[in-house]
Every structure is written in structure tokens, then in C-alpha cells.
Amino acid sequence: MQQYVEAAPGIRLWTEQRGPADAPPLLLVMGAQASGIGWPEEFVDALARRHRVIRYDHRDTGRSTWAFDTDPYPIAALAEDIVAVLDGLGIGSAHLVGLSLGGMLSQLVLADHPERVRSATLMGTNALSTRPYTAPDGTEVPAEELPGISPEVLEFWARPVEDRGEEAELDRRTEHWQLLAGGRLPFDAVWYRELERRIIAHTGTHTPPSAHSRADPDGLLRTAELAANRVPVQVIVAPAEPVFPPPHPHHLAQCLNAVRTTEIPGMGHALPPAVQGPLAAAVLAHTDAAERG
């Protein structure tokens, strides 16, 4: 079922619900510049066997309102959109699953609106905390000195994006996914190309979003609030992650209370078929435990 919700004056967000209406709600929160269609169908279906699963388009992506050029907003506003989606669908609290920027936005909701979160699974993200990382040997590493984004990904992001038509844009996006996938699992270019073709069809344009890269990132740190967290949180460890590589997930786990870590073999900053089964199993094990209290 598809439905629009009002997030703010003049801002409508596209949502889709799948699964039993009376099942525990689970909200999927995508990364920067990414439509909710980026959550693969098979993964959504696996979660929907036991949850009322909601995926949605951030503002300035997909079918949601594109208004940044005339009404700019800070990144933190995207976290308030999560609460607006829950309100608009009449949901008091939900399990959150956040990828990349979606993991950061989920941390903001954990910090600012913990009563709206039944559990959270975070992946491909960094901690919104200044707490140093304590390595296995006891060495403390300042948060700002943890490993950065891979040079290959940074070089790709620095390239100017030119409109050379839909097929060329699909080529560009497929190359991007190959870098994000991390290289430990076989790369299926056809699968990623078809994923992006569905996203383009859903959005109605092959012009890539850019608003989130231009939005103000200030005001995201929540060191004390995350340290006081009592919501059950699972951090996914992706060994091939090129954006926030290990030990970022272990640092994130240290910055939060009530945390479990789960490694998904071969996973990078992407959701190919090979990781969807283990990832869905990890999410469901975590939400089941949270539902049991």
C-alpha cells in the first residue's frame, strides 16, 4: 500500500507498507540521495513475513517533494521526517533499520525520540559521538582518527556529474555500486543496473539527487544521549565496508548501550542478494528479542 504523509508545510513524503497491518511496525531508513526503492524487494519481503514494513522516500528523492533549492534544510530535518512518517501512518513506535545516512538519522531518533523506537539495526554508518574508540589492546583512538572513506570512493564522488542520458547514468550508478560493494563478493552488474532502473522509473527522472550533499550537517553529535541509550540496538559489521570500515561499527557499539554486533560475511556498503538472507535473519532475530522484552 502506498501513501503520502505530510512531513512539514509543503513537504510530502512517499511511503509504502508491506506485510500484516497488525504486525510490529518496522521502518527502513535509506542513505543519502537514496530513494526507499533502494531497499531490495526480496529483503523487504523477507522482513514483511513478520513485520508491517514501511519504506519511504526522503525529501528530495524519489516521489517525495523536491524543494531544497527553494527551501533548504539541515540534515537533522531528515531525522524529524522519520517521526513524521510514524505520525502520518498512526504508528506510536517502530523498529528502525538504517543504512549509511539512514543509520545516522536513526541515531538522532534514538537520542531525541527514544520512545518512538522499539529497536534499531544500524549499518554502514558512523557514531554521532566524540567518544574515543577503545581498541582490543586497550589503546584509545580519537574518533576523528578512525579510518576514512576509501580513496576510490572519494575520487568517484569528486567527479562532476554530467547528463549524458539515462543509459550513461545507469553506467555511472553501476560503477558506483561496484566501488561501494567492497570487492569481497562477486559483483553482478546486471542486478545493480536493474535496481537503479527501477529507482529511475519510480522517480520519473534519471537526474541524480544532490540536496543531501548540500544540506547543513551541523548539530548531529549526540554523545551523551547515545551513551544513555536504553533501546536495544544491533550494529551490523560489514568487513568489506569502504565508507565506514571497521572498526567504525565497533566504535558505534561502544558509544551506545544495549548493543549487539553481528557480522555479515562479505558485506560492503551495499545490499546484493548474497547478503540479504543473512541480514534479514539478523534483523528478525534482533526485533524478535526486542519484542520479547
C-alpha positions, 0 to 999 in steps of 0.5 A: 500500500502506498501513501503520502504523509505530510512531513512539514508545510509543503513537504510530502513524503512517499511511503509504502507498507508491506506485510500484516497491518497488525504486525510490529511496525518496522521502518527502513531508513535509506542513505543519502540521495537514496530513494526507499526503492533502494531497499531490495524487494526480496529483503523487504519481503523477507522482513514483511513475513513478520513485520508491517514494513514501511519504506519511504522516500526522503525529501528530495528523492524519489516521489517525495517533494523536491524543494531544497533549492527553494527551501533548504534544510539541515540534515537533522530535518531528515531525522524529524521526517522519520517521526513524521512518517510514524505520525502520518501512518498512526504508528506510536513506535517502530523498529528502525533499520538504517543504512549509511545516512539512514543509520545516522538519522536513526541515531538522532531518533534514538537520542531525541525520540527514544520512545518512538523506537522499539529497536534499531539495526544500524549499518554502514554508518558512523557514531554521532559521538566524540567518544574515543574508540577503545581498541582490543589492546586497550589503546584509545583512538580519537574518533576523528582518527578512525579510518576514512572513506576509501580513496576510490570512493572519494575520487568517484564522488569528486567527479562532476556529474554530467547528463549524458542520458539515462543509459550513461547514468545507469553506467555511472550508478553501476560503477558506483555500486561496484566501488561501494560493494567492497570487492569481497563478493562477486559483483553482478552488474546486471542486478545493480543496473536493474535496481537503479532502473527501477529507482529511475522509473519510480522517480520519473527522472534519471537526474541524480539527487544532490540536496543531501550533499548540500544540506547543513550537517551541523548539530548531529553529535549526540554523545551523551544521549547515545551513551544513555541509550536504553533501546536495544540496538544491533550494529551490523559489521560489514568487513568489506565496508569502504565508507565506514570500515571497521572498526567504525561499527565497533566504535558505534557499539561502544558509544551506545548501550544495549548493543549487539554486533553481528557480522555479515560475511562479505558485506560492503556498503551495499545490499546484493542478494548474497547478503540479504538472507543473512541480514534479514535473519539478523534483523528478525532475530534482533526485533524478535528479542526486542519484542520479547522484552 
